[in-house]
Amino acid sequence: MPIYVEKKPDVLIGEDGTRTDGRSPLDLRPIKIEVGILERADGSALVEWGGNRVLAAVFGPREVHPKHMLLPDRALLRLRYNMAPFSTPERKRPGPDRRSVELSKVIRTALLPAVFIEKYPGSAIDVFVEILRSDAGTRVAGVTAASLALADAGIAMRGLVAGCSVGRVDDFIVVDPNHDEDMWGDVDMPMAVLFEDRKITLLQADGPLTVEQFNECLRLGMACCEMVYELQKEALRRPYVMVERRALGVA
Ligand code: UDP
């Protein structure tokens, strides 16, 4: 079997700002969100975001196992981020690794301020984030999907958490970096925002930015998260809109 070797594109971003996938620096990739797609989960959501396919499932509130993990005054919020072996260009070894453990923690931390865990003492809320296809930005797609799955499960929340990455490729600040830009670009800065409190719940950056560039990334990241937030709200409302339309005799 030939070994897959990733190759850096000759040009990551053109002089006019054209990116490897044809977008301009401020274009997001297409995003499609569906909520309530898994019958056996209490809540679920599928986020299709460019080449990413991210499924989130929530089980709970339910009994805590093992019992010694039970928290008498609040819910135990557990989160597992998992990449399917077939989700990456080069087959990924199945099972947890350092990255998936870190991302499970990062996504859980991004969601925690949104969940009223004190309303569910002594119970567990388990969130599974499954990456079916990856094209960079899976953590922010994961936060976006998981927060919708929690809402779909009827878990009491302050609001939804919406995520998006921004970054720098050469001298261009770009929104929603793709795989090439994440891999070969200069900076990837994933963010997530709880808009109800206007609180940033996830912020990471993996390369150098001037203060001006950082402020620009922050401003654009907030704006992109807000666009994702609008799509989340629309996706949550959609089943109810369909019911209302049916009641009116409209297909
Ligand atoms: N990736 C991969 N194999 C891995 C981990 C990551 O091919 O074991 C790819 C995958 O496409 C992922 C991208 O690298 O989306 C960027 O990964 P990163 O760790 O920056 O996280 P993400 O941007 O997905 O949140």
Boltz pocket constraint, residues with backbone or C-beta under 6 A from the ligand:
constraints:
  - pocket:
      binder: B
      contacts: [[A, 87], [A, 88], [A, 89], [A, 90], [A, 92], [A, 99], [A, 134], [A, 135], [A, 136], [A, 137], [A, 138], [A, 139], [A, 140], [A, 179], [A, 182], [A, 188], [A, 190]]
      max_distance: 6.0
